[in-house]
Amino acid sequence: MNTYIFIPPVRKPTGGITVLCQIASILERNGYNTRLVMRDSGAWMPRLEEGYPAPVAWDSAIPSPKDIWLVPEGWVNSLAPGLKAGARCVVYCQNWAYLFSALPEGVAWPGLPVSFLAVSHPVEWFMQQTVGRQSPVLRPGIDTGLFHAPEEKPTGPLRIAYMPRKNKALASQIRSIFEARNPGPDVKWIEIAGMDAQGVAETLRSCHIFLASGFPEGCPLPPLEALASGCIPVGFSGFGGWDYMRQLEGAQFKPWWPLRQVAWSGNGFWSADADVLDAAFNLEKAVALWRDGGPNLDAALESGQQTILSYTTAVQERAVLDIWHNFKTD
């Protein structure tokens, strides 16, 4: 059994493609013959280290009926080689918002001979409601050797990290509302942009609060990285973030969809997507939590560390191997 993993032709770094490559590496290291299939040789890929399978060109990828052909959800046309060969075709839904974005006219998911993987519990629930399928959940993994809390945070102004890549205008609005309500606040805004993973990790360790402005999301990685780095996160969930996001006391928004049982309690102040006023209020609560310190802050930070225990690369590896073992024995 070979596993072919299609890598979309994108030009900029994406967390989704990094996760696809992580899956390929896990499979290759554990004795599964795996191929990363490139439609465009000039497309972006993360730096492939030892243990990663070598990429192969699209025209050289010839699956058999015994093989697995895996594609991300927004690239339905890339299913063609797997469908033609009668291979086991698997759609890995990493973002619920793109599940229907590329279906050709007249084509519906229930009519295609494919199975699904979901990146989070909310995404799996979304697919149950829309395509009537139950799917295994394969969550991403955080490198806790890279993303970890420091011995202590810097003294002085509270440092608020944010990533302007997603919904920059909304992040700017939240900042403007916060500053209008809190003239001359003793905070420093830290933009995370154009950094490699090491730079992101070092920056998050130097910050106290992380403002998450991204949505829609399947299982957003930046808030997880911030939790691992000892930050109190504030902001939007993208829907998929509710796989791990739980409210600290004082936050107002309550999801109307079902949440799974988790081992941790509140780990951030979360708002409905695009609700900039509530996000600004929550930012004030996070600032107050840091300034007050004491048991409430300690409990929130400890909850963040408990959260990360379910999102390590070791947990991800076990999930991959369990799922592929089931594929092999089906």
HELIX and SHEET records of a PDB file:
HELIX    1   1 GLY A   15  ARG A   29  1                                  15    
HELIX    2   2 TRP A   58  SER A   60  5                                   3    
HELIX    3   3 VAL A   76  LEU A   79  5                                   4    
HELIX    4   4 ALA A   80  ALA A   85  1                                   6    
HELIX    5   5 TRP A   96  TYR A   98  5                                   3    
HELIX    6   6 TRP A  109  GLY A  111  5                                   3    
HELIX    7   7 HIS A  121  VAL A  131  1                                  11    
HELIX    8   8 LYS A  168  ARG A  181  1                                  14    
HELIX    9   9 ALA A  197  ARG A  205  1                                   9    
HELIX   10  10 LEU A  221  ALA A  228  1                                   8    
HELIX   11  11 GLY A  240  ASP A  243  5                                   4    
HELIX   12  12 VAL A  276  ASP A  292  1                                  17    
HELIX   13  13 GLY A  294  ILE A  308  1                                  15    
HELIX   14  14 THR A  313  THR A  329  1                                  17    
SHEET    1   A 6 PRO A  55  ALA A  57  0                                        
SHEET    2   A 6 ASN A  33  MET A  38  1                                        
SHEET    3   A 6 ASN A   2  ILE A   7  1                                        
SHEET    4   A 6 ILE A  68  PRO A  72  1                                        
SHEET    5   A 6 ARG A  88  CYS A  93  1                                        
SHEET    6   A 6 VAL A 114  ALA A 118  1                                        
SHEET    1   B 5 VAL A 187  GLU A 191  0                                        
SHEET    2   B 5 LEU A 158  TYR A 162  1                                        
SHEET    3   B 5 ILE A 209  ALA A 212  1                                        
SHEET    4   B 5 ILE A 232  PHE A 236  1                                        
SHEET    5   B 5 PHE A 269  SER A 271  1                                        
END                                                                             
